[in-house]
Amino acid sequence: MNILPKIKEADLVGRGGAGFPTYLKWEGIQKVKADKKYVICNASEGELGLFKDFYILQNHADRVFKGLQLAMDFIGTKKAFFNFNGDYYKKLKLQIDELVEEYEERGYQITIFREHPSYIGGEETALLNAIEGKRVEPRLKPPYPSDRGLFGQPTLIHNVETLYNVADVAEDKFEKKRFYCLSFPHKKGEVHHLPANWSIKKILEKTNNIPDFPYFVQIGGSASGLVLNSSQLDKQKMMGAGSIEIYKKSTDPRELLLKWFSFYDQESCGKCTPCREGTFQLRKMVEESKNIPWQKMKPILEVLEETSFCALGKSVPVPVYSFLKNVLKKKL
Ligand code: SF4
């Protein structure tokens, strides 16, 4: 069976955050001539507010392995790596090891790679470095992993949800849905599998999660995601990774900035100066000032956006500016 036309017709896109069309990745790697090729399933999930990969693996690991096998068959390899957020692997070890063994008996070699949970470890080229035992930092692109990836060989890298979807596409079960993580101020987070084209408002309504208090949300990751007020949710669809975090409107802005900047400061891999120094300075500035030093933060945010080497540094201004504009109704 040639699955590529089905993947194209299903309009499958990557669910790690970037939303790149899956068929283009598959088409590209198919054309590259090489003795060895690899597939990597990335279950890193190091962004705040995301826990859907854990949910999928806990409930549907067999479907993810099926998608991984289809990807291996398509590019003509028997070798794959499964990059696990170490905390996830600890909890799911038994069922994952059983699946690895089952596939081994069928001639597939799936190597489990465990990493300390981190945001940058989820970046495709940083992940290649991690598996190769090198410093965990992004590589310059191009070359893209589908041309020169793991150990210099063409490598197809997909998120857990994408491979889950590949299994459904192969069996004509794919329904154009996606997984959404919902986080709240005072209750446990939830995961829902719902149509990909629903607005944020509709997702909250249909899951009975419209708050009974004044609120705002952050979508597409609780660190790097966009902040929106409650009147903007009717038309807004999900962007990036599938998460919605609900905050009380009374949330202390300082607390929020510290949450974001502490995360970025901790997750910065240190490769480039703007991000290494900028995220540290932002955190320190907010920690040490009585009032939020918005004007002092501005030049650092601009430098981060314009000169950071990868998406982590470039994304720092996104939550800050959208929070200012949409919730505080201020301009810098
Ligand atoms: S932007 Fe940050 S995470 Fe990305 S390469 Fe530079 S230091 Fe590393």
Boltz pocket constraint, residues with backbone or C-beta under 6 A from the ligand:
constraints:
  - pocket:
      binder: B
      contacts: [[A, 120], [A, 137], [A, 138], [A, 267], [A, 268], [A, 269], [A, 270], [A, 271], [A, 272], [A, 273], [A, 275], [A, 276], [A, 308], [A, 309], [A, 310], [A, 311], [A, 312], [A, 313], [A, 314]]
      max_distance: 6.0
